[in-house]
Amino acid sequence: MKKAPPEKVSQETVTFNVAELEPLLSPPAMDIPPFVPAMVKVKNGETMLIRPLQKEEAPLFLDYIKKLMMIDHDFYDIVGARVYAEVLGWVRNRLKDPYQLVGLIDGHVVAFCNGRLMNENINISLHSLAFRRGLRAGAIMYYAKCEYAFETLKQKEFWATYESYNGLKRWGIGMAQPSYPWPDVQHELGGAKVFYVTKNYWDISIKRYLEEMIQTKLVRPVPAAVLEANAKLVMPTKLEED
Ligand SMILES: CC(C)(COP(=O)(O)OP(=O)(O)OC[C@H]1O[C@@H](n2cnc3c(N)ncnc32)[C@H](O)[C@@H]1OP(=O)(O)O)[C@@H](O)C(=O)NCCC(=O)NCCS
């Protein structure tokens, strides 16, 4: 838009350094503690390490997600496309307070989950993905982000929604999650229904989900050898690899 100035000005043009514009586009991040690495036994007895994805690992991770977007079964394509945008949004500072965790077995990335903090009370669950099927690794990753929201970040609510039947089965139904009236309350993922967990529901029920539904638990502290074995990411070569 243009409008004549209401006063004589000594400079017709005012320029900005882009470093002065960036704070308008990426407000300061919240000061939040990171997810503390945890290890967990998956269905075949192997140990999966869950730890934050590092920014320098993002290019390798994104290369794989590009391929995942082409997989047109079980909703991998839409979840892949959204995860690609979210991880890039994190790298480019265009997402408010995101977090992303990877699940690794001997350095191989077998699962992923992410979310973000809407504010200090509400955690927005974004996505969970299993890159190796049949281990219930995806189910465990979702639990890990609930645990992060309630036990580490001390938040009051966790808001999710589901693109896939597997996701709805694992968590919407598996955790017997209530939902907010729709369309009055909408999830940021396409305006879908919000399924939620409150801190009280976490304490009296969902906290036991891993033991009851997946027959495993998160273990901390993680020995240095396990951290070391998973320090360098190896992305899958294809989905459903053996
Ligand atoms: C949803 C998701 C994260 C769940 O991951 P998960 O808990 O590791 O579970 P899987 O998808 O591997 O398996 C689901 C079930 O189907 C079976 N299954 C499906 N495909 C399988 C395969 N190729 N090999 C072995 N088992 C398979 C599993 O045995 C499992 O059965 P169970 O309930 O008895 O354990 C995963 O299905 C996924 O990444 N889906 C695509 C993206 C998606 O939907 N994300 C969530 C959006 S709401």
Ligand as a Chemical Component Dictionary entry (heavy atoms), coordinates in Angstrom:
data_LIG
# 
_chem_comp.id                   LIG 
_chem_comp.type                 NON-POLYMER 
_chem_comp.pdbx_formal_charge   0 
_chem_comp.three_letter_code    LIG 
# 
loop_
_chem_comp_atom.comp_id 
_chem_comp_atom.atom_id 
_chem_comp_atom.alt_atom_id 
_chem_comp_atom.type_symbol 
_chem_comp_atom.charge 
_chem_comp_atom.model_Cartn_x 
_chem_comp_atom.model_Cartn_y 
_chem_comp_atom.model_Cartn_z 
_chem_comp_atom.pdbx_ordinal 
LIG C1  C1  C 0 0.639  -44.680 13.211 1  
LIG C2  C2  C 0 2.032  -45.280 13.336 2  
LIG C3  C3  C 0 3.011  -44.202 13.821 3  
LIG C4  C4  C 0 1.975  -46.412 14.373 4  
LIG O1  O1  O 0 3.258  -46.998 14.427 5  
LIG P1  P1  P 0 3.531  -48.304 15.316 6  
LIG O2  O2  O 0 2.903  -48.121 16.633 7  
LIG O3  O3  O 0 4.978  -48.542 15.288 8  
LIG O4  O4  O 0 2.714  -49.452 14.604 9  
LIG P2  P2  P 0 2.799  -50.032 13.082 10 
LIG O5  O5  O 0 2.203  -49.059 12.150 11 
LIG O6  O6  O 0 4.152  -50.546 12.762 12 
LIG O7  O7  O 0 1.825  -51.255 13.176 13 
LIG C5  C5  C 0 0.442  -51.116 13.484 14 
LIG C6  C6  C 0 -0.154 -52.518 13.543 15 
LIG O8  O8  O 0 -0.216 -53.062 12.254 16 
LIG C7  C7  C 0 0.701  -54.136 12.101 17 
LIG N1  N1  N 0 1.479  -53.838 10.885 18 
LIG C8  C8  C 0 1.116  -52.986 9.927  19 
LIG N2  N2  N 0 2.008  -52.987 8.937  20 
LIG C9  C9  C 0 2.960  -53.825 9.271  21 
LIG C10 C10 C 0 4.143  -54.236 8.650  22 
LIG N3  N3  N 0 4.516  -53.792 7.473  23 
LIG N4  N4  N 0 4.910  -55.092 9.312  24 
LIG C11 C11 C 0 4.550  -55.558 10.488 25 
LIG N5  N5  N 0 3.417  -55.208 11.124 26 
LIG C12 C12 C 0 2.623  -54.354 10.516 27 
LIG C13 C13 C 0 1.550  -54.131 13.337 28 
LIG O9  O9  O 0 1.917  -55.420 13.732 29 
LIG C14 C14 C 0 0.697  -53.441 14.358 30 
LIG O10 O10 O 0 -0.124 -54.371 15.013 31 
LIG P3  P3  P 0 -0.186 -54.433 16.606 32 
LIG O11 O11 O 0 -1.238 -53.429 16.984 33 
LIG O12 O12 O 0 -0.573 -55.824 16.923 34 
LIG O13 O13 O 0 1.151  -54.057 17.138 35 
LIG C15 C15 C 0 2.502  -45.860 11.966 36 
LIG O14 O14 O 0 1.497  -46.745 11.494 37 
LIG C16 C16 C 0 2.776  -44.817 10.918 38 
LIG O15 O15 O 0 3.861  -44.241 10.869 39 
LIG N6  N6  N 0 1.803  -44.575 10.051 40 
LIG C17 C17 C 0 1.902  -43.584 8.979  41 
LIG C18 C18 C 0 1.828  -42.174 9.523  42 
LIG C19 C19 C 0 0.717  -42.034 10.520 43 
LIG O16 O16 O 0 -0.383 -42.523 10.348 44 
LIG N7  N7  N 0 1.040  -41.304 11.594 45 
LIG C20 C20 C 0 0.076  -40.994 12.603 46 
LIG C21 C21 C 0 -0.882 -39.990 12.074 47 
LIG S1  S1  S 0 -2.311 -39.934 13.070 48 
# 
loop_
_chem_comp_bond.comp_id 
_chem_comp_bond.atom_id_1 
_chem_comp_bond.atom_id_2 
_chem_comp_bond.value_order 
_chem_comp_bond.pdbx_ordinal 
LIG C1  C2  SING 1  
LIG C2  C3  SING 2  
LIG C2  C4  SING 3  
LIG C2  C15 SING 4  
LIG C4  O1  SING 5  
LIG O1  P1  SING 6  
LIG P1  O2  DOUB 7  
LIG P1  O3  SING 8  
LIG P1  O4  SING 9  
LIG O4  P2  SING 10 
LIG P2  O5  DOUB 11 
LIG P2  O6  SING 12 
LIG P2  O7  SING 13 
LIG O7  C5  SING 14 
LIG C5  C6  SING 15 
LIG C6  O8  SING 16 
LIG C6  C14 SING 17 
LIG O8  C7  SING 18 
LIG C7  N1  SING 19 
LIG C7  C13 SING 20 
LIG N1  C8  SING 21 
LIG N1  C12 SING 22 
LIG C8  N2  DOUB 23 
LIG N2  C9  SING 24 
LIG C9  C10 SING 25 
LIG C9  C12 DOUB 26 
LIG C10 N3  SING 27 
LIG C10 N4  DOUB 28 
LIG N4  C11 SING 29 
LIG C11 N5  DOUB 30 
LIG N5  C12 SING 31 
LIG C13 O9  SING 32 
LIG C13 C14 SING 33 
LIG C14 O10 SING 34 
LIG O10 P3  SING 35 
LIG P3  O11 DOUB 36 
LIG P3  O12 SING 37 
LIG P3  O13 SING 38 
LIG C15 O14 SING 39 
LIG C15 C16 SING 40 
LIG C16 O15 DOUB 41 
LIG C16 N6  SING 42 
LIG N6  C17 SING 43 
LIG C17 C18 SING 44 
LIG C18 C19 SING 45 
LIG C19 O16 DOUB 46 
LIG C19 N7  SING 47 
LIG N7  C20 SING 48 
LIG C20 C21 SING 49 
LIG C21 S1  SING 50 
# 
